[in-house]
Amino acid sequence: MEEDYLYHLGLTKGDASSFSDIKYLVIGGTNDRMTKFAEQMGVELDVRCQSVGLHKRYVIYKVGPVLVCSHGMGGPSISILLHEIGKLLKYSGADCVWIRIGTCGGVGVEGGTVVLTEQSLNGALEPYHETIVLGERIRRPTQFKPEMNQDILEVCNELGFKAVIGKTMCCDDFYEGQARLDGAICGYTEA
């Protein structure tokens, strides 16, 4: 596209050149959490934490070679961000690693453990992301880079963090999709 307005980000294709030095894209859920992460990243890297974009739906910070973004809650919100950030980074020519960080519950994992995702499962516990495009079900694999997980696992061990490599689940629903017992509709028990 000659002109491309990334309207959820408040950026255009013309802004892309200022992102060509990005080496890492770090995304996570809430605006506040990612703002704090970006500010701390600026301190750690001793670089300026620069706010970019409009900040109506997402926060976006450029912190030296790191682009930090919030993605909101749920599949539709993260899908919008990934499409528009993906286009922005493609236009910029940046060659970067994409990392999603955030909190989650765990089955058989002690609280406070860092879980490095080797594979993401959908709500049916299947190893792919499913979407419908023009009436057709599209399934995309959800494998992650094992080399990157091993590198991060080694760093976690060096820093004294409990860390494991495992699978994570991404649902389309906060309450029933995650089998929460505190929703307005709950047709199941803890057992």
PyRosetta script that sets phi, psi and omega in degrees:
from pyrosetta import init, pose_from_sequence

init()
pose = pose_from_sequence("MEEDYLYHLGLTKGDASSFSDIKYLVIGGTNDRMTKFAEQMGVELDVRCQSVGLHKRYVIYKVGPVLVCSHGMGGPSISILLHEIGKLLKYSGADCVWIRIGTCGGVGVEGGTVVLTEQSLNGALEPYHETIVLGERIRRPTQFKPEMNQDILEVCNELGFKAVIGKTMCCDDFYEGQARLDGAICGYTEA")
pose.set_psi(1, 135.2)
pose.set_omega(1, 179.1)
pose.set_phi(2, -67.6)
pose.set_psi(2, -45.5)
pose.set_omega(2, 175.1)
pose.set_phi(3, -119.7)
pose.set_psi(3, 138.3)
pose.set_omega(3, 177.1)
pose.set_phi(4, -144.3)
pose.set_psi(4, 117.2)
pose.set_omega(4, 178.7)
pose.set_phi(5, -100.0)
pose.set_psi(5, 114.9)
pose.set_omega(5, 179.1)
pose.set_phi(6, -88.1)
pose.set_psi(6, 77.2)
pose.set_omega(6, -164.2)
pose.set_phi(7, -67.8)
pose.set_psi(7, -23.7)
pose.set_omega(7, 176.3)
pose.set_phi(8, -76.0)
pose.set_psi(8, -20.4)
pose.set_omega(8, 179.4)
pose.set_phi(9, -98.5)
pose.set_psi(9, -18.1)
pose.set_omega(9, -175.9)
pose.set_phi(10, 73.5)
pose.set_psi(10, 29.0)
pose.set_omega(10, 179.8)
pose.set_phi(11, -128.0)
pose.set_psi(11, 164.9)
pose.set_omega(11, 177.6)
pose.set_phi(12, -127.6)
pose.set_psi(12, 170.5)
pose.set_omega(12, 174.9)
pose.set_phi(13, -56.9)
pose.set_psi(13, -34.1)
pose.set_omega(13, 179.1)
pose.set_phi(14, -64.5)
pose.set_psi(14, -22.3)
pose.set_omega(14, 178.2)
pose.set_phi(15, -80.3)
pose.set_psi(15, -13.3)
pose.set_omega(15, -170.1)
pose.set_phi(16, -59.6)
pose.set_psi(16, -33.5)
pose.set_omega(16, -175.8)
pose.set_phi(17, -59.3)
pose.set_psi(17, -27.1)
pose.set_omega(17, -179.7)
pose.set_phi(18, -78.2)
pose.set_psi(18, 0.7)
pose.set_omega(18, 178.9)
pose.set_phi(19, -113.4)
pose.set_psi(19, 11.0)
pose.set_omega(19, -175.8)
pose.set_phi(20, -67.4)
pose.set_psi(20, -19.7)
pose.set_omega(20, -178.7)
pose.set_phi(21, -91.9)
pose.set_psi(21, 5.0)
pose.set_omega(21, -177.7)
pose.set_phi(22, -69.5)
pose.set_psi(22, 129.2)
pose.set_omega(22, 178.1)
pose.set_phi(23, -110.1)
pose.set_psi(23, -24.5)
pose.set_omega(23, -178.8)
pose.set_phi(24, -137.2)
pose.set_psi(24, 132.9)
pose.set_omega(24, 169.9)
pose.set_phi(25, -109.0)
pose.set_psi(25, 121.2)
pose.set_omega(25, 179.6)
pose.set_phi(26, -118.5)
pose.set_psi(26, 119.1)
pose.set_omega(26, 179.9)
pose.set_phi(27, -120.3)
pose.set_psi(27, 149.2)
pose.set_omega(27, 178.4)
pose.set_phi(28, -156.4)
pose.set_psi(28, 173.8)
pose.set_omega(28, -170.7)
pose.set_phi(29, -63.1)
pose.set_psi(29, -78.2)
pose.set_omega(29, -167.0)
pose.set_phi(30, -84.1)
pose.set_psi(30, 150.8)
pose.set_omega(30, 177.7)
pose.set_phi(31, -59.5)
pose.set_psi(31, -47.3)
pose.set_omega(31, -177.5)
pose.set_phi(32, -61.0)
pose.set_psi(32, -45.7)
pose.set_omega(32, -177.8)
pose.set_phi(33, -63.6)
pose.set_psi(33, -41.5)
pose.set_omega(33, -178.3)
pose.set_phi(34, -75.0)
pose.set_psi(34, -29.2)
pose.set_omega(34, 173.4)
pose.set_phi(35, -63.3)
pose.set_psi(35, -46.5)
pose.set_omega(35, 178.1)
pose.set_phi(36, -62.6)
pose.set_psi(36, -40.6)
pose.set_omega(36, 178.0)
pose.set_phi(37, -61.1)
pose.set_psi(37, -46.4)
pose.set_omega(37, -179.3)
pose.set_phi(38, -62.0)
pose.set_psi(38, -43.7)
pose.set_omega(38, 179.1)
pose.set_phi(39, -62.5)
pose.set_psi(39, -42.5)
pose.set_omega(39, 178.5)
pose.set_phi(40, -67.0)
pose.set_psi(40, -37.8)
pose.set_omega(40, 176.8)
pose.set_phi(41, -60.8)
pose.set_psi(41, -39.9)
pose.set_omega(41, 177.1)
pose.set_phi(42, -61.2)
pose.set_psi(42, -41.3)
pose.set_omega(42, 177.7)
pose.set_phi(43, -64.4)
pose.set_psi(43, -47.8)
pose.set_omega(43, -177.6)
pose.set_phi(44, -63.0)
pose.set_psi(44, -40.1)
pose.set_omega(44, -178.1)
pose.set_phi(45, -88.8)
pose.set_psi(45, -7.8)
pose.set_omega(45, -177.1)
pose.set_phi(46, 56.1)
pose.set_psi(46, 48.0)
pose.set_omega(46, 176.9)
pose.set_phi(47, -133.8)
pose.set_psi(47, 164.4)
pose.set_omega(47, -180.0)
pose.set_phi(48, -71.1)
pose.set_psi(48, 137.0)
pose.set_omega(48, 174.5)
pose.set_phi(49, -97.1)
pose.set_psi(49, 105.1)
pose.set_omega(49, -173.1)
pose.set_phi(50, -105.9)
pose.set_psi(50, 122.4)
pose.set_omega(50, 176.1)
pose.set_phi(51, -74.1)
pose.set_psi(51, 133.8)
pose.set_omega(51, 177.5)
pose.set_phi(52, -130.6)
pose.set_psi(52, 158.9)
pose.set_omega(52, 178.7)
pose.set_phi(53, 82.1)
pose.set_psi(53, -169.9)
pose.set_omega(53, -173.9)
pose.set_phi(54, -91.6)
pose.set_psi(54, -28.6)
pose.set_omega(54, -179.2)
pose.set_phi(55, 64.0)
pose.set_psi(55, 35.2)
pose.set_omega(55, 173.6)
pose.set_phi(56, -88.3)
pose.set_psi(56, -45.2)
pose.set_omega(56, 179.7)
pose.set_phi(57, -108.0)
pose.set_psi(57, -34.8)
pose.set_omega(57, -175.4)
pose.set_phi(58, -130.8)
pose.set_psi(58, 152.7)
pose.set_omega(58, 167.8)
pose.set_phi(59, -101.6)
pose.set_psi(59, 143.0)
pose.set_omega(59, -179.5)
pose.set_phi(60, -137.5)
pose.set_psi(60, 129.0)
pose.set_omega(60, 179.1)
pose.set_phi(61, -130.0)
pose.set_psi(61, 137.5)
pose.set_omega(61, 171.8)
pose.set_phi(62, -102.4)
pose.set_psi(62, 118.2)
pose.set_omega(62, -177.7)
pose.set_phi(63, -123.7)
pose.set_psi(63, 86.8)
pose.set_omega(63, -174.3)
pose.set_phi(64, 57.9)
pose.set_psi(64, -123.4)
pose.set_omega(64, -177.9)
pose.set_phi(65, -86.0)
pose.set_psi(65, 11.2)
pose.set_omega(65, -176.4)
pose.set_phi(66, -115.7)
pose.set_psi(66, 130.5)
pose.set_omega(66, 173.6)
pose.set_phi(67, -106.8)
pose.set_psi(67, 122.0)
pose.set_omega(67, -176.2)
pose.set_phi(68, -113.7)
pose.set_psi(68, 128.0)
pose.set_omega(68, -178.0)
pose.set_phi(69, -137.1)
pose.set_psi(69, 147.4)
pose.set_omega(69, 167.4)
pose.set_phi(70, -89.7)
pose.set_psi(70, 156.1)
pose.set_omega(70, 178.0)
pose.set_phi(71, -123.9)
pose.set_psi(71, 4.0)
pose.set_omega(71, 179.6)
pose.set_phi(72, 73.3)
pose.set_psi(72, -157.0)
pose.set_omega(72, -176.4)
pose.set_phi(73, -119.7)
pose.set_psi(73, 129.6)
pose.set_omega(73, 172.3)
pose.set_phi(74, 97.7)
pose.set_psi(74, 163.5)
pose.set_omega(74, -177.5)
pose.set_phi(75, -58.3)
pose.set_psi(75, -48.2)
pose.set_omega(75, -179.1)
pose.set_phi(76, -60.3)
pose.set_psi(76, -39.8)
pose.set_omega(76, -179.1)
pose.set_phi(77, -65.2)
pose.set_psi(77, -47.2)
pose.set_omega(77, -179.4)
pose.set_phi(78, -69.3)
pose.set_psi(78, -32.0)
pose.set_omega(78, 178.7)
pose.set_phi(79, -61.9)
pose.set_psi(79, -43.8)
pose.set_omega(79, 178.2)
pose.set_phi(80, -60.2)
pose.set_psi(80, -48.2)
pose.set_omega(80, -178.8)
pose.set_phi(81, -60.7)
pose.set_psi(81, -47.6)
pose.set_omega(81, -176.8)
pose.set_phi(82, -62.7)
pose.set_psi(82, -38.8)
pose.set_omega(82, 177.0)
pose.set_phi(83, -62.4)
pose.set_psi(83, -49.6)
pose.set_omega(83, -174.3)
pose.set_phi(84, -74.0)
pose.set_psi(84, -39.9)
pose.set_omega(84, 176.1)
pose.set_phi(85, -66.4)
pose.set_psi(85, -38.7)
pose.set_omega(85, 177.6)
pose.set_phi(86, -59.1)
pose.set_psi(86, -44.2)
pose.set_omega(86, 177.9)
pose.set_phi(87, -65.0)
pose.set_psi(87, -44.5)
pose.set_omega(87, -179.9)
pose.set_phi(88, -57.4)
pose.set_psi(88, -46.6)
pose.set_omega(88, -178.2)
pose.set_phi(89, -70.0)
pose.set_psi(89, -33.9)
pose.set_omega(89, 176.2)
pose.set_phi(90, -65.0)
pose.set_psi(90, -46.3)
pose.set_omega(90, 178.6)
pose.set_phi(91, -60.9)
pose.set_psi(91, -34.2)
pose.set_omega(91, -176.9)
pose.set_phi(92, -75.8)
pose.set_psi(92, -21.6)
pose.set_omega(92, -175.7)
pose.set_phi(93, 81.0)
pose.set_psi(93, 8.1)
pose.set_omega(93, -179.3)
pose.set_phi(94, -67.2)
pose.set_psi(94, 139.1)
pose.set_omega(94, 174.9)
pose.set_phi(95, -110.9)
pose.set_psi(95, 102.6)
pose.set_omega(95, -171.5)
pose.set_phi(96, -136.1)
pose.set_psi(96, 162.3)
pose.set_omega(96, 176.4)
pose.set_phi(97, -93.1)
pose.set_psi(97, 134.1)
pose.set_omega(97, 179.0)
pose.set_phi(98, -100.6)
pose.set_psi(98, 128.8)
pose.set_omega(98, -179.1)
pose.set_phi(99, -131.8)
pose.set_psi(99, 131.7)
pose.set_omega(99, 173.8)
pose.set_phi(100, -107.8)
pose.set_psi(100, 128.5)
pose.set_omega(100, 177.9)
pose.set_phi(101, -120.4)
pose.set_psi(101, 154.2)
pose.set_omega(101, 176.5)
pose.set_phi(102, 164.2)
pose.set_psi(102, 174.0)
pose.set_omega(102, 179.6)
pose.set_phi(103, -87.0)
pose.set_psi(103, 156.8)
pose.set_omega(103, 176.3)
pose.set_phi(104, -161.6)
pose.set_psi(104, 162.2)
pose.set_omega(104, 171.9)
pose.set_phi(105, -87.1)
pose.set_psi(105, 168.6)
pose.set_omega(105, -179.8)
pose.set_phi(106, -141.5)
pose.set_psi(106, 148.2)
pose.set_omega(106, 174.8)
pose.set_phi(107, -105.4)
pose.set_psi(107, 116.8)
pose.set_omega(107, -179.9)
pose.set_phi(108, 75.3)
pose.set_psi(108, 17.1)
pose.set_omega(108, -180.0)
pose.set_phi(109, -123.7)
pose.set_psi(109, 129.5)
pose.set_omega(109, 180.0)
pose.set_phi(110, -65.1)
pose.set_psi(110, 137.8)
pose.set_omega(110, 177.8)
pose.set_phi(111, -52.3)
pose.set_psi(111, 140.9)
pose.set_omega(111, -179.9)
pose.set_phi(112, 90.5)
pose.set_psi(112, -3.3)
pose.set_omega(112, 179.3)
pose.set_phi(113, -80.6)
pose.set_psi(113, 135.3)
pose.set_omega(113, 174.6)
pose.set_phi(114, -80.5)
pose.set_psi(114, 123.8)
pose.set_omega(114, 177.5)
pose.set_phi(115, -107.8)
pose.set_psi(115, 119.2)
pose.set_omega(115, 177.3)
pose.set_phi(116, -95.3)
pose.set_psi(116, 119.7)
pose.set_omega(116, -172.8)
pose.set_phi(117, -76.2)
pose.set_psi(117, 122.3)
pose.set_omega(117, 172.0)
pose.set_phi(118, -91.9)
pose.set_psi(118, -24.9)
pose.set_omega(118, -178.6)
pose.set_phi(119, -160.0)
pose.set_psi(119, 136.6)
pose.set_omega(119, 176.4)
pose.set_phi(120, -99.3)
pose.set_psi(120, 137.4)
pose.set_omega(120, 179.7)
pose.set_phi(121, -109.7)
pose.set_psi(121, 146.0)
pose.set_omega(121, 175.9)
pose.set_phi(122, -82.5)
pose.set_psi(122, -177.1)
pose.set_omega(122, -176.9)
pose.set_phi(123, -61.9)
pose.set_psi(123, -19.9)
pose.set_omega(123, 176.8)
pose.set_phi(124, -93.4)
pose.set_psi(124, 9.9)
pose.set_omega(124, -178.8)
pose.set_phi(125, 62.8)
pose.set_psi(125, 34.5)
pose.set_omega(125, 177.5)
pose.set_phi(126, -103.7)
pose.set_psi(126, 145.3)
pose.set_omega(126, -173.4)
pose.set_phi(127, -84.0)
pose.set_psi(127, 52.2)
pose.set_omega(127, 174.8)
pose.set_phi(128, -159.1)
pose.set_psi(128, 159.8)
pose.set_omega(128, 174.4)
pose.set_phi(129, -94.6)
pose.set_psi(129, 131.1)
pose.set_omega(129, -179.3)
pose.set_phi(130, -115.0)
pose.set_psi(130, 135.2)
pose.set_omega(130, 175.1)
pose.set_phi(131, -140.3)
pose.set_psi(131, 163.7)
pose.set_omega(131, 178.8)
pose.set_phi(132, -112.5)
pose.set_psi(132, 124.2)
pose.set_omega(132, -179.5)
pose.set_phi(133, -123.8)
pose.set_psi(133, 117.8)
pose.set_omega(133, 179.8)
pose.set_phi(134, 51.6)
pose.set_psi(134, 43.2)
pose.set_omega(134, 177.0)
pose.set_phi(135, 81.1)
pose.set_psi(135, -0.2)
pose.set_omega(135, -178.5)
pose.set_phi(136, -110.9)
pose.set_psi(136, 134.6)
pose.set_omega(136, 176.5)
pose.set_phi(137, -74.5)
pose.set_psi(137, 126.4)
pose.set_omega(137, 178.4)
pose.set_phi(138, -114.8)
pose.set_psi(138, 127.6)
pose.set_omega(138, 178.1)
pose.set_phi(139, -115.9)
pose.set_psi(139, 124.2)
pose.set_omega(139, 179.9)
pose.set_phi(140, -114.8)
pose.set_psi(140, 134.8)
pose.set_omega(140, -178.4)
pose.set_phi(141, -64.9)
pose.set_psi(141, 154.8)
pose.set_omega(141, -175.7)
pose.set_phi(142, -123.7)
pose.set_psi(142, 41.0)
pose.set_omega(142, 177.8)
pose.set_phi(143, -81.1)
pose.set_psi(143, 145.9)
pose.set_omega(143, 177.7)
pose.set_phi(144, -115.6)
pose.set_psi(144, 166.7)
pose.set_omega(144, -176.4)
pose.set_phi(145, -74.5)
pose.set_psi(145, 113.4)
pose.set_omega(145, -179.7)
pose.set_phi(146, -64.6)
pose.set_psi(146, -31.4)
pose.set_omega(146, -179.6)
pose.set_phi(147, -64.1)
pose.set_psi(147, -41.3)
pose.set_omega(147, -179.8)
pose.set_phi(148, -66.9)
pose.set_psi(148, -41.3)
pose.set_omega(148, 177.6)
pose.set_phi(149, -60.1)
pose.set_psi(149, -42.1)
pose.set_omega(149, 179.6)
pose.set_phi(150, -63.2)
pose.set_psi(150, -41.8)
pose.set_omega(150, 178.2)
pose.set_phi(151, -61.6)
pose.set_psi(151, -46.2)
pose.set_omega(151, -179.4)
pose.set_phi(152, -67.1)
pose.set_psi(152, -39.0)
pose.set_omega(152, 178.5)
pose.set_phi(153, -60.3)
pose.set_psi(153, -42.8)
pose.set_omega(153, 177.9)
pose.set_phi(154, -61.5)
pose.set_psi(154, -42.8)
pose.set_omega(154, 178.7)
pose.set_phi(155, -65.0)
pose.set_psi(155, -43.2)
pose.set_omega(155, 177.8)
pose.set_phi(156, -58.1)
pose.set_psi(156, -44.3)
pose.set_omega(156, 179.1)
pose.set_phi(157, -63.3)
pose.set_psi(157, -41.9)
pose.set_omega(157, 178.2)
pose.set_phi(158, -61.7)
pose.set_psi(158, -36.2)
pose.set_omega(158, -178.1)
pose.set_phi(159, -86.6)
pose.set_psi(159, -4.4)
pose.set_omega(159, 178.0)
pose.set_phi(160, 83.1)
pose.set_psi(160, 18.9)
pose.set_omega(160, 176.4)
pose.set_phi(161, -85.6)
pose.set_psi(161, 141.6)
pose.set_omega(161, 169.2)
pose.set_phi(162, -72.6)
pose.set_psi(162, 125.5)
pose.set_omega(162, -178.4)
pose.set_phi(163, -145.6)
pose.set_psi(163, 143.4)
pose.set_omega(163, 176.6)
pose.set_phi(164, -138.9)
pose.set_psi(164, 158.7)
pose.set_omega(164, 172.1)
pose.set_phi(165, -101.4)
pose.set_psi(165, 130.0)
pose.set_omega(165, -178.1)
pose.set_phi(166, -158.8)
pose.set_psi(166, -170.2)
pose.set_omega(166, 178.7)
pose.set_phi(167, -99.5)
pose.set_psi(167, 149.3)
pose.set_omega(167, 173.9)
pose.set_phi(168, -125.5)
pose.set_psi(168, 160.1)
pose.set_omega(168, -177.4)
pose.set_phi(169, -117.7)
pose.set_psi(169, 138.6)
pose.set_omega(169, 175.9)
pose.set_phi(170, -120.6)
pose.set_psi(170, 120.2)
pose.set_omega(170, -177.1)
pose.set_phi(171, -107.3)
pose.set_psi(171, 162.3)
pose.set_omega(171, 175.5)
pose.set_phi(172, -93.5)
pose.set_psi(172, 2.9)
pose.set_omega(172, -176.2)
pose.set_phi(173, -143.9)
pose.set_psi(173, 136.0)
pose.set_omega(173, -177.7)
pose.set_phi(174, -75.8)
pose.set_psi(174, -41.1)
pose.set_omega(174, -173.8)
pose.set_phi(175, -90.7)
pose.set_psi(175, -74.1)
pose.set_omega(175, -176.2)
pose.set_phi(176, -68.5)
pose.set_psi(176, -39.2)
pose.set_omega(176, -179.7)
pose.set_phi(177, -60.4)
pose.set_psi(177, -27.0)
pose.set_omega(177, 178.2)
pose.set_phi(178, -105.3)
pose.set_psi(178, 11.7)
pose.set_omega(178, 178.0)
pose.set_phi(179, 56.6)
pose.set_psi(179, 38.6)
pose.set_omega(179, 176.2)
pose.set_phi(180, -74.7)
pose.set_psi(180, 148.4)
pose.set_omega(180, -178.4)
pose.set_phi(181, -94.8)
pose.set_psi(181, -3.0)
pose.set_omega(181, -173.2)
pose.set_phi(182, -108.7)
pose.set_psi(182, 18.4)
pose.set_omega(182, 178.1)
pose.set_phi(183, -83.7)
pose.set_psi(183, 171.0)
pose.set_omega(183, 177.9)
pose.set_phi(184, -68.9)
pose.set_psi(184, -29.6)
pose.set_omega(184, 177.0)
pose.set_phi(185, -117.8)
pose.set_psi(185, 126.1)
pose.set_omega(185, -179.8)
pose.set_phi(186, -150.1)
pose.set_psi(186, 96.7)
pose.set_omega(186, -177.8)
pose.set_phi(187, -99.8)
pose.set_psi(187, 31.8)
pose.set_omega(187, -178.6)
pose.set_phi(188, -148.5)
pose.set_psi(188, 171.3)
pose.set_omega(188, -179.8)
pose.set_phi(189, -117.3)
pose.set_psi(189, 172.8)
pose.set_omega(189, 177.1)
pose.set_phi(190, -60.3)
pose.set_psi(190, -35.9)
pose.set_omega(190, 179.9)
pose.set_phi(191, -62.8)
pose.dump_pdb("model.pdb")
